[in-house]
C-alpha cells in the first residue's frame, strides 16, 4: 500500500505543475482543473516518491510537480507493475495505461542534470471512477494485470 505525499496540477499544457492539498478526479477525464485532463489514456500521471528522492540525492533541486506528475506516491514502485494494474484510494479507481513517455527535447531538468526520471519511471492512468483525493490518503493496488 502506498501513501499520496503530493498532488500537483497545472492549468495548461507546457506549464509547471503546482502543489494542491486535494483534488477532485472526474471519471474518464482526470484531475479537475488540470491542463492534461481529457478523454484520452494519460489522464493522471504518477511518480514514486522514492524515485524522486533518489534523483534529488544526485543534486537535483526539483520541487513537487517539476516532472509534470500529478500524484507523488510513497511505497509503490509503479514501473515494476504491468499495464492494466488498478489502484484505489477511497472512491477513486485508476487504471495504469502507459509506463514512461518520450521526454521533451531540452527540458530544464535534463539540461541541468543530464537525465530525467519521468521517461523511465512515470506512469499514466485513466480515471475509471472519480472522487476526491487528499495528501496523506492511501493508494492501494487492487488488481494487478496478468502479463
N, C-alpha and C positions, 0 to 999 in steps of 0.2 A: 504494500500500500504506500502511496506517495502523499505528499502534502504540498499544496499550492503555496508558494512563497512570494509570488508576484503575478500581477495581472497588468498587461500593458496594451494600450490601443493607440492608434493614430487616426486622425480624421481623414487623411488622404493617402494614397499610394505614394511612395517615394519620400515620405516624411518620417522623422524619428517617432518611435512609439514612446508614450509616457505612462507612468505608473498610475493605476487607479485601485482603490481598495476593494471594489466589487464591480461586477459587470453582469449584464443580462445577456444570455445566449439565446438566440432565436433559431428554432428548428429550420434546417436546410438554408440557413443564411449566415450565421456566425455571431460575433460579438456586436451588440448594438452600438452604433457609432464608430465602428472600426472601418477604415477605408478598404480593407481587404475582404470584408464580408460580402457575400453574394451567392448566387446559385451556381456554385462550382465545387470542386473537390478539395480546395485548400481554404476552407472557411476559418479555421483556427490553427495557429502554429504553436507547437510546444517544444520546449528545450529543457533538458535535465539540469538542475542547479549544480550538480557535481561537475558536469562538463564545463559550465561557465566558470565555476570556481577554479578548476584546473587551468583554464585559459587565463584567468586573472593571475594565477600564481606564476605565469610566464612573463608577467609585467604588463599585461593589457589592462588599461584603465577603462573598462566598459561598465556602463550602468545598465540596470534592468531595462529591457526593451531595445538595447543597442543592436541586437542581431535581427530585429524585426519580429521577435517572438511575442505571442500573446500571453502564453502561460509558462511560467517557470515552476517546475515541479521537482521537489526533493524526494529521492528514494525510488525513482523509476528510471531505468536505462532504456529509453524509448527505442533507440537504434537496434537493440538486441531483440526486439519483438517483431513479429511478422505483420505485413499489411493485413488489414481487416480486424486487428485487435481492437476491442472495445473497452472504453474507460467510463466510469460512472462517478459522479460527485453529486450527492443529493438527487435532484430530479434530472440533472444534466446527463445525457448519454452521448458520447463521442465515438466515432469510428475512424481509425487511422487509415488514410488513403494514399499517403506518399511519405517516403523517407528521403530526406535531403532535398536539395534543389541546386540549380545552377546559380553560382554566385554572380552578382553584378560585377562587371569589369571595373576595377579600380575603386571598390567600396572603401570607405575610410578605415575600417578595421583591417582589411587586407593590406592596404597601403602602409598602415602603421606597424603591423605585426608580421607581415609576410604570410599570413594564414588567417582563416576564418572557420569557425566550427559549424556554422549553420548549414553549409552544403553537405556535411557529413552526419551531423548529429541532430539537426532539427527535423521534426516530423510535422505532418499536416493531417487534420481531421475534418470530417463532416460532422455537423451537429444533427444527431438523429432525434434528440429530444431536448428541448430548451429548458431554461430555468436561470437562477441567479447563482453565481459563484462569488465567493469572498476569499481574500487572502487568509490562509490558515485552514481552509477546507481540505478534507482528504480527497484523494483521487485513487480509485482502485481499478485494477484490471478485472473486468467481469467476464470477458470471453477472449481467449487467445485464438486467433485464426489458425486453421490447420495448414501447414506448409505443403 
